[in-house]
Amino acid sequence: MTLLTQVGGVIWIAVFGYFKIKKSLWNKKKRLLAFSVTYLLCIALIVPIVAPFNQRRSLPVFEEYIQPHNLGYVLLCRNYVHDDLYNNLVEASKDFETNYGISVTYLDAGFPFIDGFPLLPHLSHNDGRKIDLAFIYQDAGGKTTNDNPSLLGYGVYEEPLQGEVNQPQKCKDAGYWQYDYAKYIGFNTDKELEIDLDYTRYLIENLILKTNASKIFIEPHLAQRINPSSNYRNTIRFHGCHAVRHDDHIHLQISK
């Protein structure tokens, strides 16, 4: 629970420690139910109030301009970002929704407390200044949508086309076996969706402009295909073979 949610382990110890001290006769099902209710109350009422003392805020859940890909990111407390990123990302999302009529969809961001605490399996989501965002897609009829082909938001890749640099294969050939492991958890739930290159480019450029992003990570072949304006290209980087593929999401980060 600690690795998945950061705060869940503490709540688990508190709840089950209470039952042990009180020598409760409740069975396992009742204890698990008590833990679940306590956990939900804590992440809904307590954590959002305490997190700002660590300069972290939970991202909106039900707003029109920005929303999580699924509630799992909220229930696992993985939707917290530093105040600086929060303010800029909200502004960028409102601007994008106003201009293009599409909300921004976020995936993993960060935990509410403690700089340096790892947000597994990510290597760098440990200070509230990084967040993963979904691409913009088109449905089978060519309509732009913020639906996602992956149940989890990760693992459904936009594969390199013939003539494009195949960085995933290069990384795997170099021995980085983990590079595309997310494909095993991708759960492609809508195979008719395809990336909308124009709107994804608009999103990336808007993010760079409004958030003062220090880096945007996407796969090299996809960066070439999206072809952002020259003013934004220096911000778009290759993340390195030690990480994982980034042709299923956008990684945004700001400087301290």
Helices and strands as residue ranges (DSSP letters): H 2-5, H 8-21, H 28-41, I 42-46, H 47-50, G 51-54, E 56-58, E 66-68, H 72-75, E 80-82, H 83-100, E 104-106, E 130-133, E 137-138, E 144-145, H 167-173, G 177-185, E 194-195, H 197-211, E 215-217, H 220-226, G 230-235, E 236-237, E 250-253
